[in-house]
Amino acid sequence: MNTEEFELPRSREANERLHTLIPGGAHTYAKGDDQYPEHLAPVISHGRGAHVWDVDGNRYVEYGSGLRSVSLGHAHPRVVEAVRREIDRGGNFVRPSIVEVEAAERFLATVPTAEMVKFAKNGSDATTAAVRLARAVTGRPRVALCADHPFFSTDDWFIGTTPMSAGIPATDLTVTFPYGDLPATEELLSRYEGEIACLILEPATHTEPAPGYLAGLRELADRHGCVLVFDEMITGFRWSEAGAQGLYGVVPDLSTFGKALGNGFAVSALAGRRELMERGGLRHSGDRVFLLSTTHGAETHSLAAAMAVQTTYTEEGVTARLHALGERLAAGVRDAAASMGVAEHLVVRGRPSNLVFATLDENGHPSQEYRTLFLRRLLAGGVLAPSFVVSSALDDADIDHTVDVVAEACAVYRKALDATDPTPWLAGRPVKPVFRRLA
């Protein structure tokens, strides 16, 4: 389809309604229409498997589903059946449900490096609970987070470090360290000797940890008496069923899971060593820690979804399938970019199960303008891809179609590079970064 002819009138009208009623027009900033070309932000009607349909009736091959949460595809039969079964039995009670025991047993069997687990609804609650617990058990005030990872929590200790810090008091108790640099981290720990409660990071992202890096962090945390926290929101299940800690063999004190854990249903988890986790419980003699206490944290159908997801992953080899699909997609995109002469400008990065892409300008710098041009062509070709993060519901035909559309987009990309100006191909304002000071 010609990009100039591709319009989304119903989505455009729905976006106006969204902005009138909901600040930002979405419930997650990364889903905002400012992340898409102007007037080309589809509003979704429904999804099945690896495909979604917008309110204009267009079908898309979808990547990065649910901000990486829907890794099995939409309306996955095993997950839906487990949820339906629990919905008919009631969802929330005045005392714990037996489902909570079963879900905890299932999780700890899947992630055997942890000894206790507590469930919540979103990742921010879990990471903030980890930070609070680390401060309580160490008696230290500071938290050290990895500066190279994009998101940890909606709470002050993290958001106060971003350009969107309006309304947040000073966060001088948060310090940062660079990923992959053990000497810099050791220098930070020495500078604030006895003050840092925890190191929190994603164990891996678009780059693999260098050999010995995670083990080195483990040794530093032990030597300096701080808690090592792995944020496994993304790496959980996509790296292995037991997360990055299961793949790399380095055991953190605490870890947090979410996203893929529920295949779109709201469930997250804080897991870790019994000695630490029990401080948030009742069976100890120390000061009580308000670890996690959520009205809906143990909603039965979400826990049932999580159990179904874990069963599906282990029985069907989902992680291996995600890697195979990602490898096929990455190879196809790279070949398409090379054939159109833009291999240096459209760059695919990351583990095959968690692919992202960078759009670079004539000088090799990241460009929102070229990202806009690229996304416009993908949307017109029926590919909804803020990233190239795969779900296991994709098939070879979906990948092949995506590569064909990418090739068409790369042809336009080449024209814009030759003109040294992508503006004629934007048809509106460029997409914007999520974290910025001004709206």
Residue pairs with C-beta under 8 A, 6 or more apart in sequence:
1 380
1 381
2 380
3 376
3 377
3 380
3 412
3 425
3 427
4 427
6 40
6 376
6 379
6 380
7 39
8 39
8 40
8 41
8 42
8 43
8 54
8 56
8 58
9 56
10 43
10 54
10 55
10 56
11 41
11 42
11 43
11 54
11 55
11 56
12 39
14 43
14 55
15 25
15 33
15 41
15 43
18 25
18 26
18 33
18 43
19 25
19 33
24 32
25 32
25 33
26 32
26 33
28 67
29 434
30 67
30 386
30 434
31 67
32 41
32 434
33 41
34 431
34 432
35 41
35 386
35 431
35 432
35 434
36 42
36 375
36 379
36 386
36 431
37 372
37 375
37 376
37 379
37 426
37 427
37 428
37 431
38 427
38 428
38 429
39 428
40 375
40 376
40 379
42 52
42 54
42 55
42 56
42 58
42 60
42 379
42 384
43 54
43 55
44 52
44 53
44 54
44 55
45 52
45 53
45 54
45 55
46 52
46 53
46 74
47 53
47 62
47 65
47 70
47 74
47 75
48 73
48 74
48 75
49 73
49 74
49 75
49 393
50 61
50 62
50 65
50 73
50 74
50 391
50 393
50 394
50 395
50 398
51 59
51 60
51 61
51 62
51 74
51 398
52 59
52 60
52 62
52 65
52 74
52 384
53 59
53 60
54 60
58 382
59 382
60 379
60 382
60 383
60 384
61 382
61 383
61 384
61 385
61 394
61 398
61 401
61 402
62 384
62 385
62 391
63 383
63 384
63 385
63 386
63 387
63 388
63 389
63 390
63 391
63 402
64 385
64 386
64 387
64 388
64 389
65 71
65 73
65 74
65 264
65 389
65 391
66 259
66 264
67 259
68 234
68 238
68 259
68 260
68 354
68 387
68 389
69 258
69 259
69 260
69 262
69 263
69 264
70 263
70 264
70 391
71 237
71 238
71 259
71 260
71 263
71 318
71 322
71 391
71 392
72 79
72 263
72 309
72 312
72 318
72 391
72 392
72 393
73 391
73 392
73 393
73 394
74 264
74 393
76 263
76 308
76 312
76 393
78 308
78 311
78 312
79 263
79 265
79 305
79 308
79 309
79 312
81 308
82 301
82 304
82 305
82 307
82 308
83 265
83 301
83 302
83 304
83 305
83 308
85 304
86 99
86 300
86 301
86 303
86 304
87 301
89 300
90 300
91 299
91 300
91 301
92 295
92 296
92 298
92 299
92 300
96 298
97 298
97 300
99 298
99 300
99 303
99 304
100 119
100 298
100 303
102 303
102 307
103 119
103 303
103 304
103 306
103 307
104 116
104 117
104 119
106 306
106 307
106 310
106 311
107 114
107 117
107 257
107 269
107 271
107 306
107 310
108 114
108 115
108 116
108 117
108 271
110 241
110 242
110 310
110 313
110 314
111 117
111 241
111 242
111 243
111 245
111 246
111 255
111 257
111 271
112 242
112 246
113 242
113 245
113 246
113 251
113 252
113 255
114 255
114 271
114 272
114 273
115 272
115 273
115 274
115 277
116 271
116 272
116 273
116 274
116 277
116 278
117 269
117 270
117 271
117 277
118 129
118 269
118 270
118 271
118 277
118 280
118 291
118 292
118 297
119 267
119 268
119 269
119 292
119 297
119 298
119 303
119 306
120 126
120 129
120 267
120 268
120 269
120 270
120 292
120 294
120 297
121 266
121 267
121 268
121 294
121 296
121 297
121 299
121 302
122 258
122 266
122 268
123 153
123 231
123 233
123 256
123 258
123 259
123 268
124 152
124 153
124 154
124 155
125 268
125 292
125 294
125 297
126 256
126 257
126 258
126 268
126 269
126 270
126 292
127 152
127 153
127 158
127 200
127 229
127 231
127 233
127 256
128 153
128 155
128 157
129 270
129 280
129 291
129 292
130 198
130 200
130 227
130 229
130 254
130 255
130 256
130 270
130 272
131 143
131 153
131 157
131 197
131 198
131 200
131 229
132 289
132 290
132 291
133 227
133 254
133 270
133 276
133 277
133 279
133 280
133 289
133 291
134 140
134 143
134 197
134 198
134 226
134 227
134 229
134 253
134 254
134 276
135 141
135 143
135 197
135 198
136 279
136 287
136 289
137 227
137 276
137 279
137 289
138 197
138 198
138 225
138 226
138 227
140 194
140 195
140 196
140 197
140 226
141 173
141 195
141 197
142 173
142 174
142 175
142 192
142 195
142 196
142 197
143 157
143 173
143 174
143 175
143 196
143 197
143 198
143 200
144 174
144 175
144 176
144 177
144 185
144 188
144 189
144 192
144 196
144 198
144 199
144 200
144 226
145 152
145 158
145 161
145 174
145 175
145 176
145 177
145 199
145 200
145 201
146 176
146 177
146 178
146 179
146 199
146 200
146 201
146 202
147 176
147 177
147 178
147 179
148 178
148 179
148 180
148 205
149 179
149 201
149 202
149 205
149 231
150 435
151 158
152 158
152 200
152 231
153 159
156 168
156 169
156 171
157 171
157 173
157 174
158 174
159 165
159 168
160 168
160 169
160 170
160 171
160 174
161 171
161 174
161 176
162 435
163 435
163 436
163 437
164 435
164 436
164 437
165 171
166 437
175 188
175 192
175 196
177 184
177 185
177 188
177 199
177 201
178 184
178 185
179 201
179 205
179 207
180 207
180 209
180 210
180 213
182 213
182 216
182 217
182 220
185 199
185 217
185 220
186 220
188 196
189 196
189 220
189 224
189 226
190 224
193 224
194 225
196 224
196 226
197 226
197 227
198 221
198 226
198 227
198 228
198 229
198 253
198 254
199 217
199 220
199 221
199 226
199 227
199 228
199 229
200 229
200 230
200 231
201 217
201 229
201 230
201 231
202 230
202 231
202 232
202 233
202 234
202 235
202 244
203 209
203 214
203 230
203 231
203 232
203 235
203 243
203 244
203 245
203 248
203 250
203 252
204 235
204 239
204 244
204 248
204 351
205 234
205 350
205 354
206 349
206 350
206 351
206 354
206 356
207 349
207 350
208 351
209 248
214 244
214 248
214 250
215 250
217 228
217 250
218 228
218 250
218 251
218 252
221 227
221 228
221 253
227 253
227 254
227 276
228 252
228 253
228 254
229 252
229 253
229 254
229 255
229 256
230 243
230 244
230 245
230 252
230 254
230 255
230 256
231 255
231 256
232 243
232 244
232 245
232 255
232 256
232 257
233 256
233 257
233 258
233 259
233 268
234 259
234 354
235 243
235 244
235 354
236 243
236 244
236 257
236 258
236 259
236 260
236 261
237 243
237 260
237 261
237 309
237 313
237 318
237 319
238 260
238 319
238 322
238 351
238 353
238 354
239 246
239 247
239 319
239 351
239 353
240 246
240 247
240 319
241 310
241 313
241 314
241 319
243 255
243 257
245 251
245 252
245 255
252 272
253 272
253 273
253 276
254 270
254 271
254 272
254 273
254 276
254 277
255 270
255 271
255 272
256 268
256 269
256 270
256 271
257 268
257 269
257 271
258 267
258 268
258 269
260 309
261 267
261 268
261 269
261 306
261 309
261 310
262 302
262 305
262 306
262 309
263 305
263 308
263 309
264 305
265 301
265 302
265 305
265 306
266 296
266 299
266 302
267 302
267 303
267 305
267 306
270 277
270 291
270 292
271 277
277 291
278 284
279 286
279 289
279 291
280 289
280 290
280 291
280 292
281 291
312 318
313 319
316 392
318 392
319 353
321 392
322 352
322 353
322 390
322 391
322 392
323 351
323 352
323 353
324 352
325 352
325 390
325 392
325 394
325 399
326 351
326 352
326 353
326 354
326 355
326 388
326 390
327 352
328 396
328 399
329 352
329 355
329 388
329 390
329 399
329 402
329 403
330 348
330 352
330 355
330 388
332 399
332 400
332 402
332 403
332 406
333 346
333 348
333 357
333 388
333 402
333 403
333 406
334 343
334 348
335 403
336 403
336 404
336 406
336 407
336 410
337 343
337 345
337 346
337 406
337 410
339 407
339 410
340 407
340 410
340 411
340 413
340 414
341 414
342 410
342 413
342 414
342 417
344 360
344 364
345 359
345 360
345 361
345 364
345 370
345 413
345 417
346 357
346 358
346 359
346 360
346 374
346 406
346 410
346 413
347 357
347 358
347 360
348 355
348 356
348 357
348 388
349 355
349 356
349 357
349 358
350 356
352 390
353 389
353 390
354 389
355 387
355 388
355 389
355 390
356 387
356 388
356 389
357 387
357 388
358 366
359 366
359 367
359 368
359 370
359 371
359 373
359 374
360 366
360 367
360 370
361 367
361 369
361 370
361 417
361 422
362 417
362 420
367 422
368 430
368 431
368 432
368 433
369 422
369 423
369 426
369 430
370 413
370 416
370 422
371 430
371 431
372 422
372 426
372 428
372 430
372 431
373 409
373 412
373 413
373 416
373 422
373 425
373 426
374 409
374 413
375 385
375 386
375 431
376 425
376 426
376 427
377 405
377 408
377 409
377 412
378 384
378 385
378 405
378 406
378 409
381 401
381 404
381 405
381 408
381 409
382 401
382 405
383 401
383 402
383 405
383 406
385 402
412 425
415 425
416 422
416 424
416 425
